[in-house]
Amino acid sequence: MADGRIVEDRTPDAFFTAPESDRAKDFLSKILKH
């Protein structure tokens, strides 16, 4: 979500393997450091 609206409405697999929005890509790059 961003500013109260859903940024990506996708399956979990699609969200984690190929995010579309820059916001999701940034978020995942911060939490998936391994």
mmJSON file of the N, C-alpha and C atoms, coordinates in Angstrom:
{"data_MODEL":{"atom_site":{
"group_PDB":["ATOM","ATOM","ATOM","ATOM","ATOM","ATOM","ATOM","ATOM","ATOM","ATOM","ATOM","ATOM","ATOM","ATOM","ATOM","ATOM","ATOM","ATOM","ATOM","ATOM","ATOM","ATOM","ATOM","ATOM","ATOM","ATOM","ATOM","ATOM","ATOM","ATOM","ATOM","ATOM","ATOM","ATOM","ATOM","ATOM","ATOM","ATOM","ATOM","ATOM","ATOM","ATOM","ATOM","ATOM","ATOM","ATOM","ATOM","ATOM","ATOM","ATOM","ATOM","ATOM","ATOM","ATOM","ATOM","ATOM","ATOM","ATOM","ATOM","ATOM","ATOM","ATOM","ATOM","ATOM","ATOM","ATOM","ATOM","ATOM","ATOM","ATOM","ATOM","ATOM","ATOM","ATOM","ATOM","ATOM","ATOM","ATOM","ATOM","ATOM","ATOM","ATOM","ATOM","ATOM","ATOM","ATOM","ATOM","ATOM","ATOM","ATOM","ATOM","ATOM","ATOM","ATOM","ATOM","ATOM","ATOM","ATOM","ATOM","ATOM","ATOM","ATOM"],
"id":[1,2,3,4,5,6,7,8,9,10,11,12,13,14,15,16,17,18,19,20,21,22,23,24,25,26,27,28,29,30,31,32,33,34,35,36,37,38,39,40,41,42,43,44,45,46,47,48,49,50,51,52,53,54,55,56,57,58,59,60,61,62,63,64,65,66,67,68,69,70,71,72,73,74,75,76,77,78,79,80,81,82,83,84,85,86,87,88,89,90,91,92,93,94,95,96,97,98,99,100,101,102],
"type_symbol":["N","C","C","N","C","C","N","C","C","N","C","C","N","C","C","N","C","C","N","C","C","N","C","C","N","C","C","N","C","C","N","C","C","N","C","C","N","C","C","N","C","C","N","C","C","N","C","C","N","C","C","N","C","C","N","C","C","N","C","C","N","C","C","N","C","C","N","C","C","N","C","C","N","C","C","N","C","C","N","C","C","N","C","C","N","C","C","N","C","C","N","C","C","N","C","C","N","C","C","N","C","C"],
"label_atom_id":["N","CA","C","N","CA","C","N","CA","C","N","CA","C","N","CA","C","N","CA","C","N","CA","C","N","CA","C","N","CA","C","N","CA","C","N","CA","C","N","CA","C","N","CA","C","N","CA","C","N","CA","C","N","CA","C","N","CA","C","N","CA","C","N","CA","C","N","CA","C","N","CA","C","N","CA","C","N","CA","C","N","CA","C","N","CA","C","N","CA","C","N","CA","C","N","CA","C","N","CA","C","N","CA","C","N","CA","C","N","CA","C","N","CA","C","N","CA","C"],
"label_alt_id":[null,null,null,null,null,null,null,null,null,null,null,null,null,null,null,null,null,null,null,null,null,null,null,null,null,null,null,null,null,null,null,null,null,null,null,null,null,null,null,null,null,null,null,null,null,null,null,null,null,null,null,null,null,null,null,null,null,null,null,null,null,null,null,null,null,null,null,null,null,null,null,null,null,null,null,null,null,null,null,null,null,null,null,null,null,null,null,null,null,null,null,null,null,null,null,null,null,null,null,null,null,null],
"label_comp_id":["MET","MET","MET","ALA","ALA","ALA","ASP","ASP","ASP","GLY","GLY","GLY","ARG","ARG","ARG","ILE","ILE","ILE","VAL","VAL","VAL","GLU","GLU","GLU","ASP","ASP","ASP","ARG","ARG","ARG","THR","THR","THR","PRO","PRO","PRO","ASP","ASP","ASP","ALA","ALA","ALA","PHE","PHE","PHE","PHE","PHE","PHE","THR","THR","THR","ALA","ALA","ALA","PRO","PRO","PRO","GLU","GLU","GLU","SER","SER","SER","ASP","ASP","ASP","ARG","ARG","ARG","ALA","ALA","ALA","LYS","LYS","LYS","ASP","ASP","ASP","PHE","PHE","PHE","LEU","LEU","LEU","SER","SER","SER","LYS","LYS","LYS","ILE","ILE","ILE","LEU","LEU","LEU","LYS","LYS","LYS","HIS","HIS","HIS"],
"label_asym_id":["A","A","A","A","A","A","A","A","A","A","A","A","A","A","A","A","A","A","A","A","A","A","A","A","A","A","A","A","A","A","A","A","A","A","A","A","A","A","A","A","A","A","A","A","A","A","A","A","A","A","A","A","A","A","A","A","A","A","A","A","A","A","A","A","A","A","A","A","A","A","A","A","A","A","A","A","A","A","A","A","A","A","A","A","A","A","A","A","A","A","A","A","A","A","A","A","A","A","A","A","A","A"],
"label_entity_id":["1","1","1","1","1","1","1","1","1","1","1","1","1","1","1","1","1","1","1","1","1","1","1","1","1","1","1","1","1","1","1","1","1","1","1","1","1","1","1","1","1","1","1","1","1","1","1","1","1","1","1","1","1","1","1","1","1","1","1","1","1","1","1","1","1","1","1","1","1","1","1","1","1","1","1","1","1","1","1","1","1","1","1","1","1","1","1","1","1","1","1","1","1","1","1","1","1","1","1","1","1","1"],
"label_seq_id":[1,1,1,2,2,2,3,3,3,4,4,4,5,5,5,6,6,6,7,7,7,8,8,8,9,9,9,10,10,10,11,11,11,12,12,12,13,13,13,14,14,14,15,15,15,16,16,16,17,17,17,18,18,18,19,19,19,20,20,20,21,21,21,22,22,22,23,23,23,24,24,24,25,25,25,26,26,26,27,27,27,28,28,28,29,29,29,30,30,30,31,31,31,32,32,32,33,33,33,34,34,34],
"pdbx_PDB_ins_code":[null,null,null,null,null,null,null,null,null,null,null,null,null,null,null,null,null,null,null,null,null,null,null,null,null,null,null,null,null,null,null,null,null,null,null,null,null,null,null,null,null,null,null,null,null,null,null,null,null,null,null,null,null,null,null,null,null,null,null,null,null,null,null,null,null,null,null,null,null,null,null,null,null,null,null,null,null,null,null,null,null,null,null,null,null,null,null,null,null,null,null,null,null,null,null,null,null,null,null,null,null,null],
"Cartn_x":[0.839,0.0,0.88,0.34,1.008,-0.06,0.015,-0.959,-2.394,-2.606,-3.946,-4.486,-3.655,-4.14,-3.221,-3.787,-3.025,-2.146,-0.862,0.096,0.176,0.186,0.251,-0.78,-1.589,-2.592,-2.259,-1.376,-0.848,-0.787,-0.51,-0.298,1.006,1.148,2.402,3.626,3.517,4.646,5.04,4.076,4.357,4.916,4.394,4.868,6.337,6.694,8.06,9.058,8.633,9.582,9.69,8.635,8.667,7.775,8.142,7.332,7.321,6.196,6.067,6.377,5.992,6.155,7.533,8.017,9.298,9.222,8.075,7.905,8.054,7.447,7.558,8.99,9.633,11.022,11.925,11.738,12.53,12.273,11.004,10.633,11.283,11.156,11.702,13.226,13.867,15.328,15.809,14.98,15.355,15.09,14.065,13.727,14.256,14.663,15.112,16.626,17.347,18.808,19.286,19.641,20.183,21.058],
"Cartn_y":[-1.182,0.0,1.241,2.267,3.56,4.635,5.458,6.544,6.03,4.862,4.317,3.582,3.355,2.603,1.418,0.381,-0.828,-0.565,-0.817,-0.57,-1.771,-2.97,-4.185,-5.18,-5.687,-6.701,-7.933,-8.756,-9.904,-11.113,-12.264,-13.451,-13.264,-13.926,-13.797,-14.172,-15.239,-15.657,-14.564,-13.982,-12.916,-11.681,-11.367,-10.194,-10.344,-11.514,-11.704,-11.987,-12.561,-12.887,-11.814,-11.044,-10.027,-8.844,-8.088,-6.927,-5.909,-5.226,-4.267,-2.836,-2.458,-1.061,-0.822,0.389,0.756,0.67,1.005,0.953,-0.481,-1.435,-2.84,-3.338,-2.963,-3.369,-2.842,-1.598,-0.999,-1.715,-1.968,-2.663,-4.044,-4.807,-6.159,-6.157,-5.181,-5.128,-4.883,-4.244,-3.962,-5.144,-5.936,-7.017,-8.38,-8.522,-9.827,-9.89,-9.358,-9.402,-10.696,-11.661,-12.932,-13.587],
"Cartn_z":[0.0,0.0,0.0,-0.583,-0.594,-0.531,0.48,0.642,0.66,1.275,1.418,0.206,-0.798,-1.963,-2.227,-2.795,-3.101,-4.316,-4.16,-5.24,-6.175,-5.617,-6.431,-5.923,-6.817,-6.493,-7.321,-6.766,-7.499,-6.588,-7.179,-6.356,-5.581,-4.441,-3.691,-4.529,-5.313,-6.142,-7.13,-7.794,-8.759,-8.064,-6.893,-6.161,-5.777,-5.25,-4.775,-5.891,-7.001,-8.068,-9.143,-9.356,-10.41,-10.049,-9.012,-8.653,-9.789,-9.952,-11.053,-10.632,-9.438,-9.029,-8.415,-8.573,-7.973,-6.454,-5.896,-4.438,-3.932,-4.612,-4.214,-4.382,-5.464,-5.69,-4.58,-4.191,-3.121,-1.798,-1.489,-0.262,-0.205,-1.274,-1.292,-1.209,-1.814,-1.752,-0.328,0.486,1.875,2.801,2.525,3.453,3.027,1.785,1.296,1.118,2.069,2.005,2.642,1.806,2.312,1.283],
"occupancy":[1.0,1.0,1.0,1.0,1.0,1.0,1.0,1.0,1.0,1.0,1.0,1.0,1.0,1.0,1.0,1.0,1.0,1.0,1.0,1.0,1.0,1.0,1.0,1.0,1.0,1.0,1.0,1.0,1.0,1.0,1.0,1.0,1.0,1.0,1.0,1.0,1.0,1.0,1.0,1.0,1.0,1.0,1.0,1.0,1.0,1.0,1.0,1.0,1.0,1.0,1.0,1.0,1.0,1.0,1.0,1.0,1.0,1.0,1.0,1.0,1.0,1.0,1.0,1.0,1.0,1.0,1.0,1.0,1.0,1.0,1.0,1.0,1.0,1.0,1.0,1.0,1.0,1.0,1.0,1.0,1.0,1.0,1.0,1.0,1.0,1.0,1.0,1.0,1.0,1.0,1.0,1.0,1.0,1.0,1.0,1.0,1.0,1.0,1.0,1.0,1.0,1.0],
"B_iso_or_equiv":[0.0,0.0,0.0,0.0,0.0,0.0,0.0,0.0,0.0,0.0,0.0,0.0,0.0,0.0,0.0,0.0,0.0,0.0,0.0,0.0,0.0,0.0,0.0,0.0,0.0,0.0,0.0,0.0,0.0,0.0,0.0,0.0,0.0,0.0,0.0,0.0,0.0,0.0,0.0,0.0,0.0,0.0,0.0,0.0,0.0,0.0,0.0,0.0,0.0,0.0,0.0,0.0,0.0,0.0,0.0,0.0,0.0,0.0,0.0,0.0,0.0,0.0,0.0,0.0,0.0,0.0,0.0,0.0,0.0,0.0,0.0,0.0,0.0,0.0,0.0,0.0,0.0,0.0,0.0,0.0,0.0,0.0,0.0,0.0,0.0,0.0,0.0,0.0,0.0,0.0,0.0,0.0,0.0,0.0,0.0,0.0,0.0,0.0,0.0,0.0,0.0,0.0],
"pdbx_formal_charge":[null,null,null,null,null,null,null,null,null,null,null,null,null,null,null,null,null,null,null,null,null,null,null,null,null,null,null,null,null,null,null,null,null,null,null,null,null,null,null,null,null,null,null,null,null,null,null,null,null,null,null,null,null,null,null,null,null,null,null,null,null,null,null,null,null,null,null,null,null,null,null,null,null,null,null,null,null,null,null,null,null,null,null,null,null,null,null,null,null,null,null,null,null,null,null,null,null,null,null,null,null,null],
"auth_seq_id":[1,1,1,2,2,2,3,3,3,4,4,4,5,5,5,6,6,6,7,7,7,8,8,8,9,9,9,10,10,10,11,11,11,12,12,12,13,13,13,14,14,14,15,15,15,16,16,16,17,17,17,18,18,18,19,19,19,20,20,20,21,21,21,22,22,22,23,23,23,24,24,24,25,25,25,26,26,26,27,27,27,28,28,28,29,29,29,30,30,30,31,31,31,32,32,32,33,33,33,34,34,34],
"auth_comp_id":["MET","MET","MET","ALA","ALA","ALA","ASP","ASP","ASP","GLY","GLY","GLY","ARG","ARG","ARG","ILE","ILE","ILE","VAL","VAL","VAL","GLU","GLU","GLU","ASP","ASP","ASP","ARG","ARG","ARG","THR","THR","THR","PRO","PRO","PRO","ASP","ASP","ASP","ALA","ALA","ALA","PHE","PHE","PHE","PHE","PHE","PHE","THR","THR","THR","ALA","ALA","ALA","PRO","PRO","PRO","GLU","GLU","GLU","SER","SER","SER","ASP","ASP","ASP","ARG","ARG","ARG","ALA","ALA","ALA","LYS","LYS","LYS","ASP","ASP","ASP","PHE","PHE","PHE","LEU","LEU","LEU","SER","SER","SER","LYS","LYS","LYS","ILE","ILE","ILE","LEU","LEU","LEU","LYS","LYS","LYS","HIS","HIS","HIS"],
"auth_asym_id":["A","A","A","A","A","A","A","A","A","A","A","A","A","A","A","A","A","A","A","A","A","A","A","A","A","A","A","A","A","A","A","A","A","A","A","A","A","A","A","A","A","A","A","A","A","A","A","A","A","A","A","A","A","A","A","A","A","A","A","A","A","A","A","A","A","A","A","A","A","A","A","A","A","A","A","A","A","A","A","A","A","A","A","A","A","A","A","A","A","A","A","A","A","A","A","A","A","A","A","A","A","A"],
"auth_atom_id":["N","CA","C","N","CA","C","N","CA","C","N","CA","C","N","CA","C","N","CA","C","N","CA","C","N","CA","C","N","CA","C","N","CA","C","N","CA","C","N","CA","C","N","CA","C","N","CA","C","N","CA","C","N","CA","C","N","CA","C","N","CA","C","N","CA","C","N","CA","C","N","CA","C","N","CA","C","N","CA","C","N","CA","C","N","CA","C","N","CA","C","N","CA","C","N","CA","C","N","CA","C","N","CA","C","N","CA","C","N","CA","C","N","CA","C","N","CA","C"],
"pdbx_PDB_model_num":[1,1,1,1,1,1,1,1,1,1,1,1,1,1,1,1,1,1,1,1,1,1,1,1,1,1,1,1,1,1,1,1,1,1,1,1,1,1,1,1,1,1,1,1,1,1,1,1,1,1,1,1,1,1,1,1,1,1,1,1,1,1,1,1,1,1,1,1,1,1,1,1,1,1,1,1,1,1,1,1,1,1,1,1,1,1,1,1,1,1,1,1,1,1,1,1,1,1,1,1,1,1]
}}}
